[in-house]
Amino acid sequence: MTQISFAPFSNFNSAVPWGLWVVIYIWLVGISVGSFVLVMWGNLKESENLKALTKIGTILSISTLLSGLLSIQIDLGHIERFPKLFLSPNFNSIMAWMAWLYTFYLAVLLFSCRWLKKEVPKLFCGFSIIFALAALIAESLLFSLPPGKTWHSLFFPLHFIASSFVSGIAALIILTAILKVGTARDQLIKSLRKIALAFVALNTLIEIIELATHKSLFHPAGLLLLSLNIIIIALLLKNNPAGIIKAGYLGLIQVFLSKYYSIISAQVIAPYEGFAQAYIEPRLNYSYVPTFFEIIVAAGLLVAVLVVFYFLYKIFPLTREA
């Protein structure tokens, strides 16, 4: 069997085994869970504005999850071995558990398509919210529990979850602006403003605490992240559809940069000062810059999100607007 691995084309090394593709993975998965939980919560609580976005939110969740899972599979390499997760399961592997959880989550998303043209049962809404959040929490614990990296703290799971909702609501705002027309469009965007403002404010507070804990609050990257949050909040405070849409785009960018900084920065810190010079090994390099190939693949994964979304929204009968 042909072995499929993209590692030779990446800039991974012994110190930095997780790069751009892992960041893309957790970013897209966050969008998926954040948007799906929001629209299911809207159906559960009979929020007309969020219910109106059930189709968009569900389709977005499916497309981002599929591309996100493909991203982590590309990062891990040996895509041909994926069926072994189910044929020869290793119950001691947390990565295997995550693969099973997200496979079941995908099944939940696909099953929810049967209600895209009618009322979603309350029982299913409650179950899907709990399960999607459980998968997201489990994902955050995968990063935060093992010792040895600066992201391993109590605040990482909180930041992971809060930022996922920021990216989820930001994506819903953008898609509403693109796909809806007329006065209904502006009303929907304005209705999402308060939800977005609450999540951005919460995420900003958690991010400040996390950056301060790791003594990187006044680092250039930390200042950039906080500046973006301030700009987003300022745009959301004004009940202006154009400004809210800009906040949506900036929200997606801010969350991506935040996840990139969180994951990469923790790996480029040597155990102690001078370690990189004291222990000389070609693959032990405490630096990371994505290769052109990594960037091209990442761009392809984002295009894949758009293609799958377009297919489900325009071609698949269940997802056509009534």
Salt bridges, closest charged atoms under 4 A:
GLU46 OE1 - LYS51 NZ 2.87
GLU46 OE2 - LYS122 NZ 2.50
GLU80 OE2 - HIS78 ND1 3.18
GLU80 OE2 - ARG81 NE 3.84
GLU119 OE2 - LYS51 NZ 3.01
GLU119 OE2 - LYS122 NZ 3.81
ASP186 OD1 - ARG185 NH1 2.93
GLU207 OE2 - HIS159 NE2 3.28
GLU210 OE1 - HIS159 ND1 2.50
